[in-house]
Amino acid sequence: MEQQELFVKMVLDNWYSTVANTNKLLNSLTDEQLRGDAAPGRNSGIYLLGHLAAVNDRMLPLLGFEDQAYPHYNDIFLASPDKSGKVMPEAGELRTFWNETNAKLEKHFKSLTASEWFQRHTSVSEEDFAKEPHRNRLNVVLGRTTHLSSHLGQMLYLKK
Amino acid sequence: MEQQELFVKMVLDNWYSTVANTNKLLNSLTDEQLRGDAAPGRNSGIYLLGHLAAVNDRMLPLLGFEDQAYPHYNDIFLASPDKSGKVMPEAGELRTFWNETNAKLEKHFKSLTASEWFQRHTSVSEEDFAKEPHRNRLNVVLGRTTHLSSHLGQMLYLKK
């Protein structure tokens, strides 16, 4: 296996297993549990799920794949904290948002060659990328895995 | 920058920034807050800190660096859940355990060449490694970053 392919596999395996662990938890939670708070006074499950799905949706343009499908959720789940008074979608809608967005990401992930993973993402300029080649697409997935994992740790507390 | 060096930088940057975020949180928590539970009936801060430090201590032999310094903590923090009735060290001792272990890891991390990062770790045989070259040292750090991040998410709830 080539070096680049090996490294892409390492990073994507870590991403897919963290998403799989999140799905396993989500499938074990009722909508009512999801509406609860991870801990007293902390984020609700639906806010965290909407936040994670919006982060993934925004990865679609960031990685140069396609436009965001749900940009109207950015305001609720990325620009605002939980309990901001904004009306949140139902738990079922958020489950669909999460699953659809991950399916799109997976389709695009599988279509990239190893060397395409090492191209710059869309929020870094060509000049900056020449100096900082670690700011590539794969690095976005690396950082997003850490972010997802942090909130997954919190969402585990929704399970009674 | 060579391909391998670039990968190593990407993974280590992600590790160091997650450790730095953990240190920032730990420095903002009093020992009393650390003795509290992340959420009602969940793991205490000192259990989580001991668990994370023991996982890092065990990385020392796993990555072929040196023996564990605190193997007697494995039973409390790796083989037993929290609230098992086992006597836990004081918060201050666990802070020292965490800091000392991370300093050792950092020293060893900095001494490895890029190609040494892609050598097998000590719990995979030569035969298996020939078939599964992703089971290298760097992949251990990748997985441990996700693990650390998950518990960091929970420990953030210790902060009032």
Interface residues (C-beta under 8 A of the other chain):
Chain A: M1 Q3 Q4 L6 F7 K9 M10 V11 D13 N14 T18 A38 A39 P40 R42 F118 P133 H134 L138 N139 L142 G143 T145 T146 H147 S149 S150 H151 L152 G153 Q154 L156 Y157
Chain B: M1 Q3 Q4 L6 F7 K9 M10 V11 D13 N14 T18 A38 A39 P40 R42 F118 P133 H134 L138 N139 L142 G143 T145 T146 H147 S149 S150 H151 L152 G153 Q154 L156 Y157
